[in-house]
Amino acid sequence: MTAPENLLDSRPNQPPATNRLYLADSYCFEARASVAAARDNSVAFDQTCFYAGGGGQPADEGFAETQSGEVLEIGSVQADTDDIVWHVCKLPPPPTS
């Protein structure tokens, strides 16, 4: 997936902001998504149902399943200043191809 340069804010490896599906549907709990980036024990998807916490509300926890059937256990979710939602895995995610 390639984002327009204006969304990348002059950082070549910067993924686009995550589409937060829960803003349109607060009962969203399942969706298909593509991996936008991975770092350390975290994965950023192009869209997510996971809430990153804030305003006294804790971050969501849960699971994400890869196309190959591997299950990622999400222990926490954090949004950075670029509106990228990082899903922190309890174990390192598999390498992306």
C-alpha positions in Angstrom: 0.0 0.0 0.0 1.4 3.4 -1.0 0.2 6.6 0.6 0.3 10.0 -1.1 3.5 11.9 -0.2 1.5 14.6 1.7 0.4 12.0 4.2 3.9 10.9 4.9 5.0 14.2 6.2 8.4 13.8 4.5 9.3 10.6 6.4 9.8 7.9 3.8 9.0 4.9 6.1 6.0 6.6 7.9 2.7 4.7 7.4 -0.5 6.7 6.9 -2.8 7.5 9.9 -4.9 4.5 11.0 -8.6 4.6 10.1 -10.3 4.2 13.5 -13.4 2.2 12.7 -14.9 2.5 16.2 -15.5 6.2 15.6 -18.2 5.3 13.1 -19.4 2.1 14.9 -18.8 1.9 18.6 -19.8 -1.8 18.5 -17.2 -2.7 15.9 -15.2 -5.7 17.1 -14.0 -7.4 13.9 -12.7 -6.1 10.6 -10.2 -7.0 7.8 -7.1 -4.9 7.8 -3.7 -4.7 6.1 -0.4 -4.3 8.0 0.8 -0.8 7.4 4.0 -1.1 9.5 5.7 -3.2 12.2 8.3 -2.3 14.8 9.6 -4.2 17.8 6.5 -5.9 19.3 4.0 -3.6 17.7 2.0 -3.7 14.5 0.1 -0.8 12.8 -2.8 -1.7 10.6 -4.5 0.5 7.9 -7.7 0.3 10.0 -8.6 -0.9 13.4 -11.5 -1.6 15.9 -9.1 -1.4 18.8 -9.4 1.7 21.0 -6.1 3.2 22.0 -7.4 4.5 25.4 -7.7 8.0 26.7 -10.0 10.2 28.8 -9.9 7.7 31.6 -10.8 4.8 29.3 -8.3 1.9 29.2 -6.9 0.7 25.9 -8.5 -2.4 24.3 -6.9 -5.8 24.4 -7.7 -8.7 22.2 -6.5 -10.8 19.2 -5.7 -10.3 15.6 -5.4 -13.2 13.1 -3.0 -13.2 10.2 -3.9 -14.5 6.7 -1.8 -17.6 7.5 -3.9 -18.2 10.6 -1.3 -17.1 13.2 -2.9 -15.3 16.2 -1.4 -12.2 17.6 -2.3 -11.5 21.2 -2.7 -7.7 21.6 -1.9 -6.6 25.1 -2.2 -2.9 24.6 -2.9 -0.3 22.0 -1.3 3.1 21.7 -1.8 6.0 19.2 1.2 8.2 18.4 1.2 11.9 17.5 0.9 11.0 13.8 -2.5 9.2 14.5 -0.9 5.8 13.8 -2.5 3.2 16.1 0.1 0.7 17.3 -1.1 -2.7 18.5 1.4 -3.9 21.1 1.7 -7.7 20.9 2.5 -9.8 23.9 4.9 -11.8 21.7 6.8 -10.5 18.7 4.7 -10.5 15.6 5.9 -12.7 12.6 8.1 -11.0 10.0 6.2 -9.2 7.3 7.0 -10.0 3.7 
